Amino acid sequence: METLAGILTQLLHMALILAGAPLLLGLIRLAKARLMGRRGPHPLQPWRDLRKLLGKRAVVAETASAVTHVAPFVAVASALLAAFLIPSFARGMVLAPLADLLLIAGLLALGRVAMALAGLDAGTPFGGLGAAREMAFAAFAEPALILAALTFSIIAGTTNVDAIAGSFQDGAVGVRVSLALTFIAMLAVAVSENARIPVDNPSTHLELTMVHEAMILEASGEQLALWDYQSALRLMLWLSLIATIFFPVGLASPGSGPLSWLVGIAAFATKLAALGFALAVFESALAKMRVFRVPEFLGAALLLGLLAAVFLFLSTGFA
C-alpha cells in the first residue's frame, strides 16, 4: 500500500511541477509589476509565450553544430529530473531514495554546462561572454551548495532531501545558528542560479550586464521555448528545495492518504506563493549590482556556508 501511495504521490508531484513552473514565474512577474505600480502581464503569459514559440521554427547560426540542437533538451531533462526528486507536498515518493543533494547539484551543473556550451557554439561574442561569466559565478555557487549539503548531513546524518525534511519536520533539530547561516547562503545561491536581481536581470538585454540572456541570445522558436521552460523549472526547483528543507510544514507522511495530500498541496502552494512574493519584493527594492561585484556576493555566501559547517562541526564535536 505504501508503494502504491509513493507512486501516486510521485505522479501527482510531477504533474504539479510540469504545470506549475511557468505559472509561478508568471505570478512573480505580476507581483513585481503591481509593486512598481503597473498592471502587469497575465499570470498565464509564460504558458502563452511557450505555446507561441513552440509553433515557430528555430533559426540556427551557420556556424552552429549539433550542440545547439541537443543542449536545450539536456538542460530541460536535467532540470526536470532534479525537480522530480525534491518532495513538494508529500514525503516517501517512489524516487525519494534518489533525492540526494549531491545528485541534484550535479544535475544543476549539467544544465549549466549545457547552456554554456550552447552559448559558445553559436560563435558570437555575447554567447562567449555570458558563458564565461556563468562558469565564473558557478565556481562560487557550487561549493556553497556543497557546504550546505555538508551542514545538513551533520545535522540529519544524510544528504537525502526527503530524509532531511523528515528530520526537520519532526522538530528534533531545533533552532540552530548554522541553519540560519545555511539558509542565507542557499538564498544567495538560488538568486545566482536563477539569474535574478541583484546578480542578473532576466528582463534586460543590455550587452554589458547580460549573463543568462547572453547565452541564449541566438536561440529562437522551439529552442527558445525549451530554454525558457528550463529557466522556469530551475526557479520552481530552488523555491521548492528551500520550502521543503527549511519550511517542512504540511508535508504528508509516507503512505498517507488523499486528505493529507490535499493539505500538503495547499501548504506547498502557500509556501511557493510566499517565497515568490518575497522574491518579487526583494527584486523591486534592489538594483542590479555590477558584474565585478557578483563574485564578492557569492563569496559571502560561500563563507557563510563554510562558517555554518565549521560551527556545527565544532558544537557537535564538543557536545
TORSEVO-998805 format. One record per residue (C-alpha): x, y, z. Coordinates in steps of 0.02 Angstrom, whole numbers, plus 50000, padded with zeros to 5 digits. Layout:
<recs>
      xx      yy      zz
       X       Y       Z
...
</recs>
This chain:
<recs>
      xx      yy      zz
   50000   50000   50000
   50142   50118   50041
   50223   50079   49873
   50062   50125   49782
   50050   50286   49882
   50230   50326   49836
   50194   50301   49651
   50035   50407   49656
   50118   50549   49752
   50264   50545   49631
   50149   50559   49480
   50050   50700   49561
   50211   50789   49608
   50273   50777   49429
   50110   50849   49364
   50121   50995   49487
   50299   51034   49435
   50263   51023   49248
   50110   51135   49257
   50160   51250   49399
   50334   51307   49345
   50277   51433   49211
   50130   51485   49320
   50246   51525   49465
   50354   51630   49350
   50200   51723   49288
   50141   51759   49465
   50311   51830   49512
   50310   51943   49360
   50135   52002   49403
   50184   52037   49583
   50336   52138   49528
   50231   52239   49408
   50100   52277   49541
   50235   52329   49665
   50301   52451   49535
   50128   52524   49503
   50099   52438   49336
   49959   52324   49283
   50075   52183   49235
   50054   52030   49122
   49928   51891   49147
   49992   51750   49260
   49971   51628   49115
   50077   51734   48998
   50230   51619   49013
   50122   51474   48953
   50058   51580   48809
   50235   51626   48761
   50289   51444   48764
   50143   51394   48653
   50184   51532   48530
   50369   51488   48524
   50336   51303   48501
   50239   51345   48343
   50389   51432   48264
   50540   51357   48178
   50710   51387   48257
   50835   51491   48158
   51010   51423   48189
   51176   51508   48152
   51277   51437   48007
   51425   51405   48122
   51320   51307   48249
   51344   51121   48271
   51236   50983   48346
   51271   51056   48518
   51147   51196   48485
   51010   51070   48448
   51049   50948   48590
   51090   51070   48731
   50911   51132   48763
   50847   50954   48783
   50990   50910   48901
   50957   51065   49006
   50769   51033   49017
   50793   50848   49056
   50918   50884   49196
   50806   51018   49272
   50654   50904   49262
   50742   50759   49345
   50810   50869   49484
   50638   50947   49513
   50555   50775   49516
   50672   50719   49655
   50629   50860   49776
   50473   50821   49880
   50340   50954   49867
   50183   50905   49963
   50224   50729   50025
   50371   50626   50081
   50401   50447   50032
   50385   50466   49844
   50447   50322   49739
   50602   50423   49687
   50637   50480   49865
   50790   50365   49886
   50873   50457   49741
   50835   50632   49808
   51014   50668   49860
   51076   50847   49869
   51239   50800   49784
   51145   50720   49640
   51034   50874   49625
   51188   50985   49624
   51262   50877   49486
   51104   50890   49381
   51104   51079   49402
   51286   51083   49348
   51244   50978   49195
   51110   51102   49142
   51230   51247   49170
   51364   51165   49063
   51237   51131   48925
   51186   51314   48922
   51366   51373   48921
   51409   51257   48777
   51257   51319   48680
   51314   51498   48706
   51489   51457   48645
   51429   51351   48499
   51343   51498   48414
   51512   51583   48394
   51451   51755   48445
   51544   51871   48566
   51393   51886   48681
   51375   51698   48697
   51556   51678   48748
   51542   51824   48868
   51389   51751   48953
   51464   51576   48962
   51624   51642   49041
   51527   51739   49172
   51411   51594   49209
   51554   51472   49240
   51648   51601   49344
   51496   51626   49456
   51472   51437   49468
   51646   51422   49544
   51575   51508   49699
   51395   51446   49694
   51428   51260   49681
   51546   51248   49832
   51419   51347   49935
   51286   51218   49892
   51404   51076   49935
   51441   51156   50103
   51254   51170   50135
   51239   50984   50098
   51380   50953   50222
   51288   51051   50356
   51128   50952   50326
   51225   50789   50331
   51298   50832   50502
   51126   50876   50570
   51019   50741   50491
   51152   50610   50456
   51114   50608   50270
   51110   50717   50114
   50944   50645   50057
   50818   50787   50042
   50671   50677   50091
   50760   50620   50250
   50819   50796   50291
   50642   50863   50276
   50581   50723   50388
   50710   50764   50521
   50667   50948   50518
   50480   50912   50517
   50494   50806   50675
   50565   50956   50768
   50713   50860   50837
   50838   50979   50757
   50780   51137   50845
   50840   51312   50810
   51024   51323   50761
   51135   51467   50707
   51212   51354   50574
   51042   51330   50494
   51015   51518   50485
   51184   51541   50401
   51147   51398   50280
   50977   51472   50241
   51055   51640   50192
   51190   51553   50090
   51061   51449   49995
   50956   51603   49959
   51108   51689   49882
   51149   51535   49778
   50967   51522   49722
   50969   51703   49663
   51128   51671   49564
   51069   51505   49492
   50909   51583   49427
   50992   51741   49358
   50887   51854   49467
   50922   52028   49536
   51048   52080   49604
   51158   51952   49513
   51071   51967   49344
   50916   52047   49271
   50809   51922   49174
   50713   52061   49086
   50859   52156   49010
   50963   52136   48854
   51095   52265   48895
   51255   52192   48824
   51373   52238   48965
   51266   52161   49102
   51194   52004   49022
   51238   51832   49091
   51096   51709   49065
   51016   51801   48919
   51183   51817   48829
   51199   51628   48814
   51028   51606   48733
   51027   51766   48631
   51039   51667   48469
   50901   51544   48517
   50730   51555   48435
   50574   51453   48404
   50560   51287   48495
   50739   51303   48559
   50698   51466   48647
   50540   51386   48717
   50645   51246   48793
   50768   51370   48869
   50626   51474   48942
   50542   51319   49014
   50707   51263   49088
   50726   51433   49171
   50552   51418   49247
   50590   51241   49306
   50750   51295   49393
   50657   51434   49484
   50523   51310   49538
   50658   51187   49590
   50752   51309   49701
   50598   51378   49785
   50534   51201   49815
   50703   51149   49888
   50706   51296   50009
   50524   51272   50057
   50543   51085   50085
   50701   51092   50190
   50677   51249   50293
   50486   51254   50300
   50428   51072   50300
   50257   51119   50370
   50113   51021   50293
   50218   50883   50213
   50116   50724   50207
   50197   50573   50288
   50246   50420   50185
   50097   50308   50150
   49968   50439   50198
   49801   50459   50110
   49723   50584   49988
   49665   50701   50127
   49844   50725   50186
   49895   50753   50005
   49768   50893   49984
   49831   50977   50143
   50010   50956   50081
   49968   51030   49910
   49884   51180   49993
   50034   51205   50108
   50155   51187   49961
   50060   51314   49857
   50057   51435   50004
   50244   51419   50034
   50284   51444   49849
   50170   51596   49842
   50253   51670   49996
   50429   51639   49931
   50382   51705   49759
   50309   51863   49833
   50464   51885   49942
   50572   51869   49786
   50466   51999   49695
   50483   52121   49842
   50670   52087   49852
   50696   52121   49667
   50587   52276   49670
   50685   52350   49815
   50860   52319   49747
   50955   52366   49591
   51067   52251   49494
   51245   52252   49557
   51396   52272   49445
   51459   52112   49367
   51626   52128   49456
   51537   52130   49625
   51448   51965   49596
   51599   51858   49650
   51601   51955   49813
   51415   51921   49837
   51435   51735   49804
   51598   51732   49903
   51499   51793   50054
   51376   51651   50027
   51521   51528   50018
   51593   51599   50179
   51425   51585   50268
   51410   51404   50212
   51585   51368   50275
   51552   51452   50442
   51390   51353   50462
   51480   51189   50434
   51626   51235   50548
   51515   51298   50690
   51406   51144   50680
   51555   51028   50674
   51636   51110   50825
   51474   51112   50926
   51441   50930   50884
   51618   50879   50921
   51621   50960   51093
   51446   50904   51140
</recs>
